């Protein structure tokens, strides 16, 4: 299936099932689909804690379960199937110094997919350019790394000197200025987030660089309004996605530790406890956006979390507020919302494919050959979709 046909099919599926994924049960306790599919709602709420954990960890099982109530989703696995890369680069372990294990596994998988070439490597939003330096050392190629943090540029330069690499670090904020890309540049970007990869695509398309290898990430970052598609086709088949809906594409925690997941869940319970309270206190059954809080706030307790959220919306907390009661109600809301959220998560990969295929079609609009594949297992990173792009004559 070509990219346009797949994109059209995914758009059609998402559009016809939008009541199941647009509304988050963490914000809207009773999403519209509960009335459409009461049997599905009942089945999700009946899931045991073990079933819940397994379906969160196994998207295929979740899709199969939801499709048993929504037969129109039975073709979803085939529609979302993407060929997996066959190889992983074998790299000397000494090169992995200072690189976290999972990141090194991503680099090893990504490096194996970079087309062989004598072109100069350009590592976009490079950090210390662990990726660029690895591929440069592997194939003895020149490297130009683009990074806005001057400290990371200095540290990356020192590492390149130690490795005897011909490397140049360009300190630039690509959101403000885009360093030139040349006809002898092969551009790489591993998990450039949001506008960082969208700006790269616009910039690369206008350049003479012949090759681009991109694994996008965090599609929602820097979005101010609704998602603005890049390709002509996506502009015509625009789902009018807001930031929360785009963020659904990356809501997967397979790479987090059990302890971190537990802490995230705890904070979510307190957030929902506040939501229960504020609806009653204001007499308005409406969700209020609350700011992100670091996990370091957890030792301060639920009362501190309430104070921060209340201050954000200029609400006064009663001096006799029983936080224990709302904590229990938050736990109940969380258990219900997490099970209903599974239905929304059924469409997570489809939404990500919609976003990535928009990028692919944007490049094909410019007469480029685009390959889409997965470069590693989702256990290494769920953001494993890769675009390999070559400009055609």
MIMI-557360 format. One line per 3 residues: number of its first residue (from 1); their letters; for each residue x, y, z of N, C-alpha, C. Coordinates in steps of 0.1 Angstrom, whole numbers, padded with zeros to 4 digits, m for minus. Last residue first. Layout:
<recs>
NUM) A) X:Y:Z:X:Y:Z:X:Y:Z  ... .
</recs>
This chain:
<recs>
393) XXX) 0160:0129:m0089:0164:0138:m0100:0152:0144:m0107  0149:0128:m0056:0149:0122:m0069:0153:0133:m0079  0162:0125:m0023:0157:0134:m0034:0159:0128:m0047 .
390) XXX) 0151:0102:0001:0161:0105:m0010:0155:0114:m0020  0147:0092:0034:0142:0101:0023:0154:0103:0014  0132:0073:0057:0144:0074:0050:0141:0081:0036 .
387) XXX) 0117:0075:0088:0116:0079:0074:0130:0080:0068  0105:0053:0113:0117:0059:0107:0113:0063:0092  0092:0047:0145:0090:0049:0131:0101:0058:0125 .
384) XXX) 0093:0044:0173:0103:0037:0164:0100:0038:0149  0086:0052:0200:0087:0061:0189:0097:0055:0179  0089:0032:0219:0077:0032:0211:0077:0041:0199 .
381) XXX) 0120:0017:0222:0113:0030:0222:0100:0028:0214  0123:m0009:0231:0135:0000:0231:0130:0014:0231  0099:m0020:0227:0104:m0021:0240:0116:m0012:0242 .
378) XXX) 0095:m0018:0200:0088:m0008:0208:0093:m0009:0222  0126:m0023:0181:0114:m0029:0188:0108:m0018:0197  0135:m0002:0154:0138:m0010:0166:0125:m0014:0172 .
375) XXX) 0126:0011:0131:0140:0008:0132:0144:0000:0144  0100:0006:0108:0104:0007:0122:0118:0003:0123  0096:0027:0079:0099:0014:0085:0100:0017:0100 .
372) XXX) 0092:0042:0048:0087:0042:0061:0089:0028:0067  0109:0060:0023:0106:0047:0029:0102:0049:0043  0104:0081:m0004:0103:0080:0010:0100:0066:0014 .
369) XXX) 0117:0102:m0028:0114:0088:m0025:0115:0086:m0010  0104:0134:m0037:0113:0126:m0029:0108:0112:m0028  0089:0156:m0047:0095:0146:m0056:0106:0138:m0049 .
366) XXX) 0075:0169:m0028:0087:0176:m0034:0095:0166:m0042  0056:0152:m0020:0051:0163:m0027:0063:0170:m0034  0071:0136:m0003:0068:0131:m0016:0062:0142:m0025 .
363) XXX) 0070:0153:0019:0083:0150:0012:0081:0145:m0002  0044:0151:0026:0050:0164:0024:0063:0163:0016  0042:0123:0031:0035:0129:0019:0040:0143:0016 .
360) XXX) 0056:0122:0055:0061:0114:0043:0055:0120:0031  0040:0138:0072:0054:0141:0069:0059:0135:0057  0017:0122:0072:0016:0136:0067:0030:0141:0064 .
357) XXX) 0027:0099:0084:0024:0099:0069:0022:0113:0064  0028:0109:0110:0041:0105:0103:0038:0105:0088  0001:0112:0116:0010:0123:0117:0023:0121:0109 .
354) XXX) m0010:0086:0112:m0015:0098:0105:m0006:0109:0105  0005:0072:0131:0007:0070:0116:0002:0081:0108  m0006:0083:0154:0008:0085:0151:0011:0083:0136 .
351) XXX) m0032:0072:0151:m0030:0087:0151:m0015:0090:0148  m0026:0045:0153:m0032:0050:0141:m0030:0066:0140  m0017:0043:0179:m0007:0041:0168:m0013:0046:0155 .
348) XXX) m0041:0050:0193:m0029:0057:0195:m0019:0056:0183  m0065:0037:0194:m0063:0045:0182:m0049:0053:0183  m0065:0025:0219:m0066:0016:0207:m0062:0024:0194 .
345) XXX) m0067:0046:0237:m0054:0041:0233:m0054:0031:0222  m0095:0046:0241:m0088:0057:0234:m0074:0053:0229  m0097:0023:0255:m0104:0024:0242:m0097:0035:0234 .
342) XXX) m0083:0030:0278:m0078:0019:0269:m0084:0020:0256  m0098:0048:0292:m0087:0053:0284:m0081:0043:0274  m0113:0032:0308:m0120:0038:0296:m0109:0043:0287 .
339) XXX) m0094:0026:0327:m0100:0015:0319:m0106:0020:0306  m0088:0051:0337:m0077:0043:0331:m0083:0032:0323  m0113:0059:0348:m0107:0066:0337:m0096:0058:0330 .
336) XXX) m0115:0041:0370:m0125:0041:0360:m0119:0047:0347  m0093:0048:0386:m0095:0034:0382:m0105:0033:0370  m0097:0075:0389:m0085:0071:0382:m0088:0057:0377 .
333) XXX) m0120:0076:0405:m0120:0082:0392:m0109:0077:0383  m0108:0064:0428:m0119:0057:0421:m0121:0063:0407  m0089:0083:0435:m0085:0069:0432:m0096:0062:0424 .
330) XXX) m0106:0104:0441:m0096:0105:0430:m0091:0091:0426  m0118:0095:0464:m0126:0097:0452:m0118:0099:0439  m0096:0095:0481:m0103:0082:0478:m0112:0084:0465 .
327) XXX) m0091:0122:0481:m0081:0113:0477:m0087:0099:0473  m0113:0132:0493:m0111:0135:0479:m0100:0126:0473  m0110:0122:0519:m0122:0119:0511:m0119:0121:0496 .
324) XXX) m0086:0134:0526:m0087:0120:0526:m0099:0115:0517  m0090:0161:0528:m0083:0156:0517:m0084:0141:0515  m0114:0180:0538:m0110:0167:0541:m0103:0160:0529 .
321) XXX) m0111:0214:0546:m0112:0204:0535:m0107:0191:0539  m0112:0235:0563:m0115:0222:0569:m0117:0212:0558  m0106:0257:0549:m0096:0254:0559:m0099:0240:0565 .
318) XXX) m0111:0255:0513:m0116:0256:0527:m0106:0251:0537  m0092:0273:0490:m0094:0260:0496:m0100:0262:0510  m0101:0293:0463:m0097:0292:0477:m0101:0279:0483 .
315) XXX) m0086:0299:0431:m0097:0292:0439:m0092:0292:0453  m0070:0306:0409:m0075:0316:0418:m0087:0311:0426  m0059:0287:0394:m0072:0291:0390:m0079:0301:0400 .
312) XXX) m0035:0283:0407:m0035:0285:0393:m0048:0291:0388  m0043:0277:0433:m0037:0290:0430:m0037:0293:0415  m0052:0250:0429:m0061:0261:0432:m0056:0274:0430 .
309) XXX) m0027:0238:0423:m0038:0238:0413:m0048:0249:0416  m0014:0242:0448:m0008:0247:0435:m0019:0248:0424  m0031:0229:0466:m0028:0244:0467:m0023:0249:0454 .
306) XXX) m0031:0202:0457:m0043:0210:0457:m0040:0225:0457  m0004:0197:0464:m0009:0196:0450:m0021:0204:0448  m0005:0199:0491:0003:0208:0484:m0001:0209:0469 .
303) XXX) m0022:0177:0498:m0026:0191:0501:m0018:0201:0493  m0008:0154:0490:m0019:0159:0482:m0023:0173:0485  0028:0158:0495:0015:0154:0498:0004:0160:0489 .
300) XXX) 0055:0160:0492:0049:0171:0498:0034:0168:0501  0064:0138:0476:0066:0138:0491:0059:0149:0499  0056:0148:0450:0048:0138:0457:0051:0137:0472 .
297) XXX) 0072:0166:0436:0061:0172:0445:0054:0161:0453  0088:0152:0419:0094:0156:0432:0083:0162:0442  0075:0150:0395:0073:0139:0405:0079:0142:0419 .
294) XXX) 0063:0182:0386:0074:0172:0387:0070:0162:0397  0032:0189:0369:0040:0190:0381:0051:0180:0381  0015:0209:0346:0023:0198:0349:0031:0200:0361 .
291) XXX) m0015:0226:0356:m0002:0226:0351:0005:0213:0354  m0048:0219:0344:m0039:0221:0355:m0025:0219:0351  m0079:0229:0331:m0065:0225:0328:m0056:0228:0340 .
288) XXX) m0109:0218:0344:m0099:0229:0344:m0085:0224:0341  m0140:0205:0332:m0126:0203:0335:m0118:0216:0335  m0171:0210:0347:m0162:0213:0336:m0148:0211:0341 .
285) XXX) m0198:0217:0361:m0193:0204:0357:m0184:0205:0345  m0198:0239:0387:m0197:0239:0372:m0190:0225:0368  m0195:0246:0413:m0208:0243:0408:m0209:0242:0393 .
282) XXX) m0170:0249:0425:m0175:0259:0415:m0189:0258:0411  m0169:0226:0441:m0167:0239:0447:m0172:0250:0438  m0173:0205:0422:m0183:0207:0433:m0182:0221:0438 .
279) XXX) m0150:0208:0406:m0164:0208:0400:m0174:0211:0410  m0130:0206:0425:m0132:0219:0419:m0146:0220:0412  m0131:0179:0433:m0134:0190:0443:m0137:0203:0435 .
276) XXX) m0124:0165:0410:m0137:0162:0417:m0141:0174:0426  m0099:0176:0406:m0109:0178:0396:m0123:0176:0402  m0085:0166:0427:m0087:0181:0426:m0098:0183:0416 .
273) XXX) m0085:0139:0419:m0091:0143:0432:m0094:0158:0432  m0070:0141:0396:m0084:0138:0395:m0092:0141:0408  m0045:0146:0408:m0051:0156:0398:m0066:0154:0397 .
270) XXX) m0042:0123:0423:m0044:0136:0430:m0049:0147:0421  m0039:0105:0402:m0050:0103:0411:m0053:0116:0419  m0015:0114:0390:m0028:0115:0383:m0040:0114:0392 .
267) XXX) 0003:0108:0410:0001:0122:0407:m0012:0124:0399  0001:0080:0408:m0002:0087:0421:m0005:0101:0418  0011:0075:0383:m0003:0072:0386:m0007:0079:0398 .
264) XXX) 0037:0083:0386:0029:0090:0376:0014:0088:0379  0045:0063:0404:0045:0078:0408:0037:0086:0399  0043:0041:0388:0035:0042:0401:0034:0056:0405 .
261) XXX) 0062:0046:0369:0048:0045:0365:0039:0046:0377  0085:0046:0385:0081:0058:0379:0067:0058:0375  0085:0018:0392:0085:0029:0402:0080:0042:0397 .
258) XXX) 0089:0006:0368:0076:0003:0375:0074:0014:0386  0103:0028:0343:0104:0018:0354:0090:0017:0361  0094:0032:0309:0095:0037:0322:0096:0026:0332 .
255) XXX) 0089:0022:0284:0103:0024:0287:0105:0030:0301  0061:0022:0280:0068:0009:0281:0083:0010:0285  0041:0041:0280:0051:0041:0291:0059:0029:0292 .
252) XXX) 0026:0064:0259:0029:0050:0261:0041:0050:0270  0014:0087:0242:0011:0083:0256:0013:0068:0258  0017:0098:0217:0029:0094:0224:0027:0089:0238 .
249) XXX) m0008:0104:0207:0001:0095:0199:0013:0091:0206  m0019:0122:0224:m0023:0108:0225:m0014:0099:0218  m0012:0147:0214:m0003:0141:0225:m0007:0126:0227 .
246) XXX) m0032:0153:0197:m0019:0150:0192:m0011:0143:0202  m0051:0159:0217:m0054:0148:0208:m0041:0144:0201  m0040:0182:0229:m0043:0170:0237:m0045:0158:0228 .
243) XXX) m0040:0200:0207:m0028:0195:0213:m0030:0183:0221  m0064:0190:0182:m0059:0199:0192:m0047:0193:0199  m0069:0185:0148:m0065:0179:0160:m0060:0190:0169 .
240) XXX) m0084:0182:0122:m0085:0193:0132:m0082:0189:0146  m0079:0164:0103:m0088:0160:0114:m0090:0170:0124  m0080:0170:0069:m0075:0175:0082:m0085:0171:0093 .
237) XXX) m0075:0165:0041:m0081:0155:0050:m0077:0158:0065  m0062:0186:0031:m0075:0183:0025:m0083:0173:0034  m0038:0184:0045:m0046:0197:0046:m0060:0195:0041 .
234) XXX) m0029:0160:0036:m0034:0161:0050:m0042:0174:0052  m0022:0167:0009:m0033:0157:0012:m0038:0158:0026  m0002:0186:0013:m0014:0190:0006:m0026:0180:0009 .
231) XXX) 0014:0184:0045:0012:0179:0031:m0001:0185:0026  0013:0194:0071:0023:0200:0062:0019:0196:0047  m0014:0205:0094:m0007:0195:0085:0003:0202:0075 .
228) XXX) m0013:0218:0124:m0013:0223:0111:m0006:0213:0102  m0033:0213:0153:m0023:0208:0144:m0024:0213:0130  m0045:0244:0169:m0047:0230:0163:m0035:0226:0154 .
225) XXX) m0019:0261:0186:m0033:0260:0183:m0035:0246:0178  0008:0256:0193:0000:0267:0199:m0015:0265:0197  0031:0231:0198:0019:0235:0191:0012:0245:0199 .
222) XXX) 0054:0224:0212:0054:0238:0206:0041:0241:0198  0047:0190:0208:0055:0201:0214:0056:0213:0205  0034:0169:0196:0026:0179:0202:0034:0191:0207 .
219) XXX) 0051:0149:0189:0045:0156:0178:0038:0169:0184  0074:0133:0199:0067:0144:0206:0061:0154:0197  0094:0126:0169:0090:0123:0183:0082:0135:0188 .
216) XXX) 0108:0109:0140:0102:0120:0147:0097:0116:0161  0137:0101:0126:0127:0094:0135:0121:0105:0143  0151:0104:0094:0144:0110:0105:0135:0101:0113 .
213) XXX) 0174:0112:0071:0169:0100:0078:0164:0106:0092  0179:0123:0038:0174:0127:0052:0170:0114:0058  0198:0135:0010:0193:0124:0019:0189:0129:0033 .
210) XXX) 0207:0158:m0004:0201:0146:m0011:0194:0136:m0003  0203:0192:m0001:0208:0180:0005:0200:0168:m0001  0195:0216:m0009:0199:0207:m0020:0205:0194:m0014 .
207) XXX) 0164:0229:0006:0179:0228:0004:0182:0219:m0008  0138:0227:0011:0142:0239:0003:0157:0238:0000  0136:0204:0026:0130:0204:0013:0134:0216:0004 .
204) XXX) 0149:0213:0050:0156:0203:0041:0149:0203:0027  0130:0231:0060:0143:0235:0057:0150:0226:0047  0108:0214:0065:0107:0225:0056:0120:0230:0051 .
201) XXX) 0120:0195:0082:0115:0191:0069:0113:0203:0060  0128:0212:0104:0138:0205:0096:0133:0201:0083  0103:0219:0113:0111:0229:0108:0122:0223:0099 .
198) XXX) 0095:0194:0123:0087:0200:0112:0095:0211:0106  0114:0188:0143:0114:0180:0131:0105:0186:0120  0108:0209:0160:0122:0207:0156:0123:0198:0144 .
195) XXX) 0081:0208:0167:0086:0218:0157:0100:0216:0152  0086:0176:0179:0077:0186:0175:0081:0195:0164  0120:0166:0184:0106:0168:0189:0099:0179:0182 .
192) XXX) 0139:0141:0171:0138:0156:0171:0123:0158:0174  0147:0114:0170:0138:0119:0180:0139:0134:0182  0174:0119:0152:0169:0108:0160:0161:0115:0171 .
189) XXX) 0183:0128:0121:0176:0134:0133:0169:0122:0140  0206:0137:0096:0201:0127:0105:0194:0134:0116  0215:0143:0062:0209:0149:0075:0203:0137:0083 .
186) XXX) 0242:0147:0043:0232:0137:0047:0227:0140:0061  0254:0171:0020:0250:0167:0034:0240:0156:0034  0262:0183:m0003:0270:0171:0001:0267:0167:0015 .
183) XXX) 0246:0205:m0006:0244:0194:m0016:0252:0182:m0012  0238:0216:0027:0244:0217:0014:0242:0204:0006  0220:0239:0048:0223:0225:0044:0227:0225:0030 .
180) XXX) 0227:0265:0072:0225:0260:0058:0228:0245:0057  0208:0268:0102:0221:0267:0095:0219:0261:0082  0181:0286:0109:0184:0273:0104:0197:0274:0097 .
177) XXX) 0168:0301:0139:0177:0302:0127:0180:0288:0122  0149:0294:0158:0151:0308:0154:0159:0310:0141  0150:0268:0160:0136:0274:0160:0137:0289:0156 .
174) XXX) 0176:0261:0162:0170:0260:0149:0156:0265:0149  0201:0278:0176:0187:0274:0180:0179:0273:0167  0234:0266:0175:0223:0274:0169:0210:0269:0174 .
171) XXX) 0266:0259:0170:0257:0262:0181:0246:0271:0176  0280:0232:0155:0274:0245:0152:0264:0248:0163  0309:0214:0155:0297:0217:0162:0292:0231:0159 .
168) XXX) 0326:0192:0134:0323:0206:0137:0310:0207:0144  0350:0166:0131:0337:0171:0135:0336:0185:0138  0367:0140:0124:0367:0153:0118:0352:0159:0120 .
165) XXX) 0379:0123:0153:0369:0125:0143:0371:0139:0137  0393:0111:0175:0400:0115:0163:0391:0116:0151  0380:0109:0199:0378:0098:0189:0385:0101:0176 .
162) XXX) 0387:0133:0211:0392:0120:0217:0391:0109:0207  0372:0150:0195:0387:0150:0194:0393:0138:0200  0347:0142:0203:0350:0140:0189:0366:0140:0187 .
159) XXX) 0347:0151:0229:0346:0137:0227:0350:0134:0212  0349:0179:0225:0360:0172:0232:0359:0157:0229  0324:0183:0212:0336:0186:0205:0348:0179:0212 .
156) XXX) 0306:0177:0233:0307:0169:0221:0319:0171:0213  0312:0199:0250:0315:0185:0255:0315:0175:0243  0304:0221:0234:0318:0219:0239:0322:0205:0243 .
153) XXX) 0277:0214:0231:0286:0216:0219:0300:0214:0223  0268:0215:0257:0268:0203:0250:0276:0203:0237  0271:0243:0261:0278:0234:0269:0279:0220:0262 .
150) XXX) 0253:0255:0242:0268:0257:0241:0276:0247:0249  0226:0242:0227:0232:0243:0240:0248:0243:0239  0218:0237:0201:0217:0251:0206:0224:0253:0220 .
147) XXX) 0234:0220:0174:0229:0220:0188:0229:0234:0194  0245:0201:0149:0238:0213:0151:0231:0212:0165  0275:0188:0136:0265:0186:0146:0259:0200:0149 .
144) XXX) 0290:0173:0109:0286:0186:0114:0274:0184:0123  0316:0151:0101:0304:0153:0108:0302:0168:0111  0330:0128:0077:0330:0141:0084:0316:0143:0090 .
141) XXX) 0335:0092:0084:0329:0103:0076:0330:0116:0084  0340:0065:0091:0351:0074:0088:0346:0086:0079  0320:0048:0099:0323:0049:0084:0333:0059:0080 .
138) XXX) 0320:0050:0126:0318:0037:0120:0322:0037:0105  0323:0077:0132:0334:0068:0135:0333:0054:0128  0298:0086:0123:0311:0091:0117:0323:0082:0120 .
135) XXX) 0281:0072:0140:0281:0069:0126:0294:0074:0119  0289:0084:0165:0290:0070:0163:0290:0066:0148  0285:0111:0161:0298:0107:0163:0300:0092:0161 .
132) XXX) 0256:0111:0158:0265:0115:0147:0279:0110:0149  0248:0101:0184:0245:0095:0171:0254:0098:0160  0260:0120:0202:0263:0105:0203:0260:0098:0190 .
129) XXX) 0259:0148:0203:0260:0141:0190:0265:0127:0192  0252:0161:0225:0266:0158:0223:0269:0150:0211  0226:0174:0206:0231:0172:0219:0246:0171:0219 .
126) XXX) 0216:0179:0180:0225:0167:0182:0228:0164:0197  0198:0188:0159:0195:0189:0173:0203:0177:0180  0211:0167:0134:0202:0178:0137:0197:0177:0152 .
123) XXX) 0240:0161:0120:0232:0156:0132:0224:0168:0137  0251:0153:0090:0246:0165:0097:0237:0159:0108  0279:0140:0073:0268:0137:0082:0264:0150:0089 .
120) XXX) 0288:0143:0040:0290:0148:0053:0277:0145:0062  0289:0113:0020:0284:0126:0023:0287:0130:0037  0294:0088:0012:0306:0096:0015:0302:0111:0019 .
117) XXX) 0273:0061:0024:0275:0073:0016:0289:0080:0020  0246:0040:0032:0261:0042:0030:0263:0053:0021  0218:0051:0050:0224:0047:0038:0239:0049:0037 .
114) XXX) 0210:0040:0082:0216:0052:0075:0222:0047:0062  0204:0018:0097:0195:0022:0086:0200:0034:0078  0222:0015:0117:0222:0004:0107:0213:0008:0095 .
111) XXX) 0216:0036:0134:0228:0037:0126:0228:0026:0115  0193:0027:0148:0192:0038:0138:0204:0038:0128  0204:0007:0165:0194:0004:0155:0193:0014:0144 .
108) XXX) 0222:0022:0180:0227:0011:0172:0217:0007:0161  0205:0041:0191:0215:0046:0182:0220:0034:0173  0190:0024:0208:0183:0032:0197:0193:0036:0186 .
105) XXX) 0210:0015:0225:0203:0005:0217:0195:0012:0205  0216:0039:0237:0226:0033:0229:0220:0022:0220  0192:0043:0251:0196:0053:0241:0207:0047:0232 .
102) XXX) 0194:0023:0269:0183:0022:0260:0186:0032:0248  0218:0030:0284:0217:0018:0277:0206:0018:0266  0232:0063:0280:0223:0054:0286:0220:0042:0278 .
99) XXX) 0265:0070:0274:0253:0069:0267:0244:0059:0275  0291:0070:0285:0282:0082:0288:0269:0081:0281  0302:0049:0260:0305:0056:0272:0297:0068:0274 .
96) XXX) 0300:0035:0236:0287:0038:0244:0290:0045:0257  0324:0028:0226:0317:0040:0220:0305:0044:0228  0330:0004:0237:0336:0015:0243:0330:0028:0237 .
93) XXX) 0317:m0015:0222:0311:m0011:0234:0317:0001:0240  0314:m0011:0187:0323:m0013:0198:0317:m0008:0211  0284:m0023:0171:0293:m0012:0175:0302:m0016:0186 .
90) XXX) 0266:m0035:0146:0274:m0040:0157:0285:m0029:0160  0233:m0023:0139:0247:m0021:0137:0255:m0027:0149  0208:m0045:0130:0212:m0036:0140:0228:m0035:0139 .
87) XXX) 0184:m0053:0104:0197:m0053:0111:0198:m0043:0121  0158:m0049:0094:0164:m0063:0095:0176:m0064:0103  0130:m0030:0104:0144:m0031:0099:0150:m0044:0102 .
84) XXX) 0097:m0040:0095:0107:m0038:0105:0121:m0039:0099  0070:m0025:0080:0081:m0034:0079:0092:m0030:0089  0040:m0020:0097:0051:m0013:0090:0063:m0023:0091 .
81) XXX) 0005:m0020:0101:0017:m0028:0099:0028:m0021:0091  m0019:m0008:0101:m0008:m0002:0109:0005:m0009:0107  m0036:m0024:0087:m0034:m0011:0082:m0022:m0004:0089 .
78) XXX) m0035:m0047:0102:m0029:m0048:0089:m0027:m0034:0084  m0049:m0038:0126:m0035:m0043:0126:m0028:m0043:0112  m0076:m0030:0115:m0066:m0020:0120:m0052:m0026:0121 .
75) XXX) m0096:m0046:0107:m0086:m0044:0098:m0075:m0035:0103  m0114:m0044:0129:m0107:m0056:0126:m0096:m0055:0117  m0130:m0022:0134:m0116:m0021:0137:m0108:m0034:0134 .
72) XXX) m0156:m0029:0130:m0150:m0020:0120:m0135:m0018:0123  m0164:m0042:0153:m0159:m0050:0142:m0153:m0042:0131  m0162:m0036:0184:m0163:m0027:0173:m0157:m0034:0160 .
69) XXX) m0158:m0057:0200:m0171:m0049:0202:m0173:m0040:0191  m0135:m0067:0191:m0146:m0077:0193:m0159:m0070:0196  m0118:m0045:0192:m0124:m0049:0179:m0135:m0060:0180 .
66) XXX) m0109:m0047:0218:m0118:m0036:0215:m0126:m0039:0201  m0092:m0070:0216:m0103:m0069:0225:m0114:m0059:0221  m0074:m0062:0196:m0083:m0074:0194:m0095:m0074:0203 .
63) XXX) m0061:m0041:0208:m0069:m0039:0196:m0079:m0050:0193  m0050:m0054:0230:m0059:m0044:0233:m0068:m0042:0220  m0032:m0071:0217:m0042:m0077:0225:m0053:m0067:0227 .
60) XXX) m0015:m0051:0206:m0022:m0061:0197:m0034:m0067:0204  m0004:m0038:0228:m0013:m0031:0219:m0021:m0040:0210  0004:m0046:0258:0003:m0054:0245:m0008:m0047:0236 .
57) XXX) 0003:m0031:0281:0016:m0035:0276:0016:m0042:0262  m0023:m0027:0285:m0015:m0015:0284:m0001:m0019:0277  m0031:m0053:0288:m0035:m0046:0276:m0028:m0033:0274 .
54) XXX) m0019:m0059:0312:m0015:m0067:0300:m0019:m0059:0288  m0032:m0042:0330:m0017:m0041:0328:m0013:m0048:0315  m0058:m0052:0328:m0055:m0038:0325:m0040:m0036:0322 .
51) XXX) m0056:m0078:0338:m0060:m0075:0324:m0056:m0061:0319  m0049:m0071:0365:m0040:m0078:0356:m0043:m0077:0341  m0072:m0058:0373:m0060:m0051:0373:m0049:m0058:0364 .
48) XXX) m0099:m0068:0351:m0091:m0069:0363:m0079:m0061:0362  m0126:m0050:0336:m0113:m0056:0335:m0106:m0057:0349  m0150:m0038:0336:m0149:m0051:0343:m0135:m0057:0343 .
45) XXX) m0148:m0016:0320:m0149:m0014:0335:m0147:m0027:0343  m0149:m0029:0296:m0137:m0022:0300:m0137:m0020:0315  m0176:m0038:0295:m0165:m0048:0295:m0152:m0041:0299 .
42) XXX) m0190:m0014:0296:m0192:m0024:0307:m0180:m0033:0307  m0182:m0004:0271:m0180:0004:0283:m0180:m0006:0295  m0193:m0023:0253:m0178:m0021:0254:m0175:m0014:0267 .
39) XXX) m0220:m0019:0258:m0214:m0032:0261:m0199:m0031:0262  m0225:0007:0250:m0225:0004:0264:m0219:m0009:0268  m0217:0026:0228:m0213:0013:0229:m0213:0009:0244 .
36) XXX) m0229:0052:0229:m0229:0044:0216:m0226:0029:0218  m0224:0060:0255:m0238:0058:0251:m0239:0050:0238  m0197:0062:0254:m0203:0053:0264:m0218:0050:0261 .
33) XXX) m0189:0081:0237:m0190:0068:0232:m0196:0058:0242  m0185:0106:0250:m0197:0103:0243:m0199:0089:0239  m0172:0100:0284:m0171:0103:0270:m0183:0099:0262 .
30) XXX) m0174:0110:0314:m0183:0102:0306:m0182:0105:0291  m0154:0127:0323:m0156:0114:0330:m0165:0105:0322  m0130:0143:0307:m0144:0141:0306:m0148:0128:0311 .
27) XXX) m0104:0139:0315:m0109:0152:0315:m0124:0152:0315  m0100:0112:0314:m0094:0119:0325:m0099:0134:0326  m0111:0105:0290:m0119:0102:0302:m0112:0108:0315 .
24) XXX) m0108:0127:0263:m0100:0119:0273:m0109:0117:0285  m0121:0125:0230:m0123:0130:0244:m0115:0121:0254  m0113:0112:0207:m0111:0127:0208:m0112:0131:0223 .
21) XXX) m0119:0085:0205:m0105:0089:0208:m0104:0104:0211  m0145:0079:0199:m0138:0070:0208:m0124:0075:0212  m0154:0097:0181:m0160:0098:0194:m0153:0089:0204 .
18) XXX) m0142:0089:0157:m0136:0100:0165:m0142:0101:0179  m0144:0070:0137:m0144:0066:0151:m0140:0077:0161  m0142:0083:0113:m0155:0075:0116:m0156:0071:0130 .
15) XXX) m0116:0093:0115:m0128:0102:0113:m0140:0095:0117  m0100:0070:0115:m0100:0079:0127:m0112:0088:0126  m0107:0059:0090:m0109:0051:0102:m0110:0061:0114 .
12) XXX) m0098:0079:0073:m0112:0075:0072:m0116:0068:0085  m0071:0080:0079:m0079:0092:0081:m0094:0088:0082  m0064:0055:0070:m0063:0058:0084:m0071:0070:0087 .
9) XXX) m0069:0057:0042:m0076:0047:0050:m0075:0050:0065  m0051:0078:0036:m0065:0080:0033:m0073:0070:0042  m0026:0065:0042:m0030:0078:0049:m0045:0080:0048 .
6) XXX) m0026:0045:0023:m0026:0042:0037:m0031:0054:0046  m0025:0060:0000:m0036:0051:0002:m0037:0047:0017  m0001:0074:0003:m0013:0081:0002:m0025:0072:0005 .
3) XXX) 0019:0053:0004:0016:0062:0016:0003:0069:0015  0006:0022:m0009:0015:0034:m0010:0010:0043:0002  0008:m0012:0000:0000:0000:0000:0009:0012:0000 .
</recs>
